[in-house]
Amino acid sequence: MPYYQQQSSAFSPSYLSDLRGAILACPYFATNNLNRDFVDTKGFSIVFQRSHLAQVEQQFPFFKPYLDRALSPAHNAFYLNPLLLRQGSRVDPHIDRSLRSYCKTVQPPAVVSVLYVQVPADLQGGELVLRNHRQQVGKITPKANTLVCFQGDLTHSVNALQKPGERLSLVCEQYSLDEPELRDIPPFTIESTAASAKKAKAKRRS
């Protein structure tokens, strides 16, 4: 694929509205569990293997249309996360390797898919900047209902939002892992800083 591709009007407006409401109402949605590159952001994450896709769709049915469209059959492990930015929020330059917390040998994902669920009409900042080493290869101004896919080995960042408003996206890192790596990845788990998520994990351990 080229460095990135984008498709406008990816879903129906009614689905986009329902998706936004379901994400914001989800009990796992809280201050982000992601690393320090994600400054003043909110969200939660789902790690899953393709073998457990049905479980993800059963527990989070509002993600199913997105997953049907975004996931490539060539990939077998995924890191899915809604991401909310507000005024002052930003994402510093990084290369996605979210599954490395489970398997240190995992390389960057093959592809990253981003759906812009909500974007302020008067957005200032919030652009997705893509770099191949030091060369900028893309600067994408988010637009609601646009699906963007970019190479997973690109360094990327999100410029700080300059005005009040909410920029909500749904991101999925898609990996092609070999069998030893796949054995280190949870078939299905939820990462969240929400108290409800911590209680659920404690209950499973007891």
N, C-alpha and C positions, 0 to 999 in steps of 0.2 A: 504494500500500500504506500501511497505518498505519505509525507509527514503527518498529514491529518486530512480528514474528510468531514463535511458537515451536511446535515439534511434538515431543512426547515419544515415546519408543520408535520412533525414526526408522528403525533398522536392527535386524537380528537380533543377539543378544548374541555369537554366534560371529563375525560379521563385525567387530564392535567390538573383540573380543579380538585377532583376526588383524590388524586395522588398527593397533592399538596396538603389537603386536610388530614389525610391518613398519616402522613409523615409527622406533621406537627402534633398530632394527637397521640402518637405512639408512645407507650410508657418507657421505651428505651431511649427516646430522644432527650438529650441533655448536653451539658458541656462536653466537647469532643474528647474521645478517647485517643485521638491521633497524636502524633508527636509534636514537638515544639515548633515545627515549621508551620503549623496550623494555628495562627494567632487569633484568639478571641472568636473561635468558631464553635458551632454546635452540630451534633449529629450522633450517630452510632454506626456500628459496623457488623456485617454478617460475613463470616468465613464459611465457605462450603465447597464441597466437591460436586462434580456433575452428578454423581450417584445419589446425592441428596437434594437435587434441585426441586423435586416434588415436595419435600418437607419445607423448604423455603417458601414455596408458593402456597402451601397449605397454611403456614403460620403467618405469612405476609402476603395475602392474596392481591393487595394493591400493587405489588411489584411485578406481578405476572406479565401484563402486557409489555412492560419495559424489558423484562428478561427474555420474553419471546422474540423481541425485535433485536436486542443488543447482543445477546450471547452468541458466540461463534461455536459451531460443533467441533472445531479443531482444538478447543481448549477444555481443560478438565479440572481446574481449580480457580476459585473466584474470591475476590474481596470486594464486597458491595457496601457502599456507605452514602447515605444522604449527607449533604454538607450545606450548612446555613452560614452565610456571612452577613454582618450588619455594618453600620458605619464604623470605620476604624479596623474592621477585620481584614486579614490578608492571609495569603499562603506564600511562604518564602520558597525560593528555588530548591527543588529536590527531584529525585528520580524515585518513582514508586517501587518499593520493595516490601510492602506491608506483610507479606507472608514470611519474611525473614525472622519474625519473632517465634516462628514454629520450626523453621528449617533454615539454617545459616547459609546453605549452599544455593538457595533459590536466587535465580537471576531476575531482572526486571520482567514485568508482564509483557506478553506479546503485544497487547493492545489495551488501551484504556478508553472506556466509553463514558461519555458525560451527557446527561439530559438536563437542560435548563428548565426547571419546573416553574420558577417564579423569578422575574427580573423587574426591578423598579423601572417605571416608565421614564424617569429622569435620571437614570443611572449615570454616575460619574465614578470612574475607576471600575474595579471588578473584572478587568480584562484577563483572559487566560493567555499567558505568554509562553511560547514553546521555543526551546533552544536545542540545537544539535551541537554538543560541546559548547563553544562560545558563540556560535552563529545563531542569531534569531531566525527561526523558520516559520513562525506564525505568531500573530497577535489577534486573538478572537474576542470580539465584543459580544458578550452573551445576549441572546434573545430567547425569550420564553418559547418553549416547544421546539427548540433546535437540538438535534442529537449530533454530538461531535465525537469522532473516534480518532485517536492519535497513537502513534508508535509509543509503546511502553517504555522504551529506553531513552526517551527525550527528557531533558531537564525542563521542568515547568513550574510556573508560579502563578499566583493570582494577585493582581494589584489591589491595594487597599481601597475599600469603598469610601468615597469622599463625602457622601450625603446620607441622611437617614433613609431607611428602606431595607428590604430583605432580598438577598440573592440566594435562592435555594436551587441546588443541583443534586442529581443522583448519579453517583460515580461507581463504575465497576472495573476493577483491575482483572484482566483475564490472562491466566497462566497456562502454559503447556509444560507439565511436570513429568519427569520419569517416575518409575514405580518406587524407587527408594525415597525420593522426595515426597511423593504423594502419601507415603505411609506416615510421614511426620506431620501432615496437615490434618486438622480436625475435619471429619466428614461434615459437621455442621456445628457452629458455635456462634454466639452473639457476644460482641464486645460493646460495653456501655458503661458509663459512669453513673447511670441512674441507680437509685437505691433499690428499685424493683429488680434490676438485673443482678445486683450483688446478692440480694436475698435469694433469688432463683438459683444462682450458682452455689451458694452455701447449702441450700436444701438438697441439690443434686449430690454434693459431696458427703452429706451426712448419712 
